[in-house]
Amino acid sequence: MDNKEINEIEETELSAQDTEPQIEEKSDEVADLNDSEQIDENIDQSNEEDNPDEGENEDSEPSDDLEAESPADDSEVSEENSAEDAEDGNDGCDSGEKEISEGQEPNESIESTEEASEDSAETDESGNIEKKREAFLADLMPDEKEKKQRNFPKAAYAVFSLVFLSIIIVSGLWIFKSYRDFKAFTPSGTVTDFEDGTFVANPLMPPEISGIKRDMGDIEYPPGILDKYKELYALNKETVGWLKIKNTSIDTPVTKGKNNSYYLKNDFYGKYSGYGNAFLDYRAGVETLSTNSVIYGHKTETGLQVFNDLDKYLDYDFYVNNPIIEYGTLYKDYKWKIFAVYISAVESKDDNGYFFYYINPNIKAGKFPGFIDQIKQYSRFFTAIDLNEKDKILQLSTCIYENDMPGKPVNSRLVVAAKLMAEGESEDVDPSLVLDRKDFRRPQVWYDRYGKKNPYAGQPNWKQ
């Protein structure tokens, strides 16, 4: 072998040695990109190129990454380089020559591998983004089972709509009814006078009726009717008298219907009104007084109804200083002295099945003492005076909420009871005879609610 050939072999070995560190450095960089397995696969394929059969397998089954990124003629370039290496005497046994056998310069091959790794990483990242997007859409758009679970049943929608519509209709009717009642709270239909920016309610009926104009025509009056009631009687033949109490708003005609419900919702002229009209119990006598005459009337917070001021008698001073009621019939004027102010529940279910039937117009002589004693039990104020079966009683009755409890309304009545005064009897009340009874009898549900013992539990209930 001559010196020329020796020099060429040495240069080839040096070139191979110079290439190896570069490949190792590039391989380290590629490993940092988490693609070292792909590099080893490429090196194994280069080693197999000296074997023709294995080369054919390589050409037929290239790696997925290299197939995606290498030019279409990589296999042809690899064969040409192998032929050239054979002519130069290079057997391709070191790693540098194996990489070169792929038909690229060392730097180009490694750069191509880096690009493949970067593209692979980009592909993986793109796949992860796609998976995240699909997961997000799955959360945002539930499957059919979840849709069925979340969908509100159509039947429930229908029921809800029906209930809502019913509430609107009932509310509208209530508003209309309240407005109609307000517009018709006086017999004349006049609502209010407007003075200095303040609404002032007109009286239910004017104290004097001489100004009322009406073509009376031929009217048959009851025998013995007082002249002052004739014009009022001509307006309404169910008029039975007049009721008035000083220092209150109670100053009104009294009617008597065929039952105890008509004048609850109709005024003196028979016109519908939520305020009604004061009326005598339909069983009570007019020309001849019953033992117990009861007059009913409404009471509200508006101050527009006939018995709005009746609860003033729950005040001791007012009771003592205003003991007289003026109630006269068509035939005679009377005065009555108050002897009791009491509260009574009117539903037997609230008081162990008992209801004090204070509205009975005709009390038997033998039952009268028990009747007065029962009034005394329920009384907030009671004046100890002599009362017997020959006395005539007048009672004014209206609604009250004194027995109501939290979450438990108790249907009750405030009653002011008075005795028909004898001629020459003093209108004054002896304060020493007035009993202030804070422990007055209440319905049993009240004692049960507050855990108190009913002190009247052993007392006999009154019955006619």
Secondary structure, DSSP 8 states (H G I E B T S, - for coil): --HHHHHHHHHHHHHHHHHHHHHHHHHHHHHHTT-HHHHHHHHHHHHGGGSHHHHHHHHHS--HHHHHHS-TTHHHHHHHHHHHHHHHT----SHHHHHHTTTS-HHHHHHHHHHHHHHHHHHHHHHHHHHHHHHHHHHHS--HHHHHHHS--HHHHHHHHHHHHHHHHHHHHHHHHHHHHHHTSSTT---EEEETTEEEE--SS-S--TT------S----TT--GGGHHHHHH-TTEEEEEE-TTSS-EEEEE--SSSSGGGSB-TTS-B-TT---EE-TTS-TTTT-SEEEEE----TTS-STTTTGGGGGSHHHHHH--EEEEEESS---EEEEEEEEEEE--GGGTTT----TT-S---GGGHHHHHHHHHHHEEEEE-----TTS-EEEEEEEE-TT-BTTB---EEEEEEEEE--TT------GGGEEE-TT----HHHHHHHT---TTTTS-----
